């Protein structure tokens, strides 16, 4: 019985580690999209993120992301977080900003 708290902690830890945030899921899908492109311009990156966001949200049958994306500000915040993850996770060639 003295090992029960340790077992419960380990089981919860593995479950939490397996769960991915919305931003991480979108970033992973965006990386897949960007790997198909030769050069990642600002437009290409924006399109990959927006398409990936739609895919991830539409694939979720529980609608658990609805409240997280209910306002313009929350969508913008999520997008900024995804951009930050892309810089860390994706290996892509970038092109200077198009103005």
Secondary structure in CASP SS format (residue, H / E / C, confidence):
PFRMAT SS
TARGET T0000
AUTHOR 0000-0000-0000
METHOD secondary structure of the structure
MODEL  1
X C 1.00
X C 1.00
X C 1.00
X H 1.00
X H 1.00
X H 1.00
X H 1.00
X H 1.00
X H 1.00
X H 1.00
X H 1.00
X H 1.00
X H 1.00
X H 1.00
X H 1.00
X H 1.00
X H 1.00
X H 1.00
X C 1.00
X C 1.00
X C 1.00
X H 1.00
X H 1.00
X H 1.00
X H 1.00
X H 1.00
X H 1.00
X H 1.00
X H 1.00
X H 1.00
X H 1.00
X H 1.00
X H 1.00
X H 1.00
X H 1.00
X C 1.00
X C 1.00
X C 1.00
X C 1.00
X E 1.00
X C 1.00
X H 1.00
X H 1.00
X H 1.00
X H 1.00
X H 1.00
X H 1.00
X H 1.00
X H 1.00
X H 1.00
X H 1.00
X H 1.00
X H 1.00
X H 1.00
X H 1.00
X H 1.00
X H 1.00
X H 1.00
X H 1.00
X C 1.00
X C 1.00
X C 1.00
X C 1.00
X C 1.00
X C 1.00
X C 1.00
X C 1.00
X C 1.00
X C 1.00
X C 1.00
X C 1.00
X H 1.00
X H 1.00
X H 1.00
X H 1.00
X H 1.00
X H 1.00
X H 1.00
X H 1.00
X H 1.00
X H 1.00
X H 1.00
X H 1.00
X H 1.00
X H 1.00
X H 1.00
X H 1.00
X H 1.00
X H 1.00
X C 1.00
X C 1.00
X C 1.00
X C 1.00
X E 1.00
X C 1.00
X C 1.00
X C 1.00
X C 1.00
X C 1.00
END
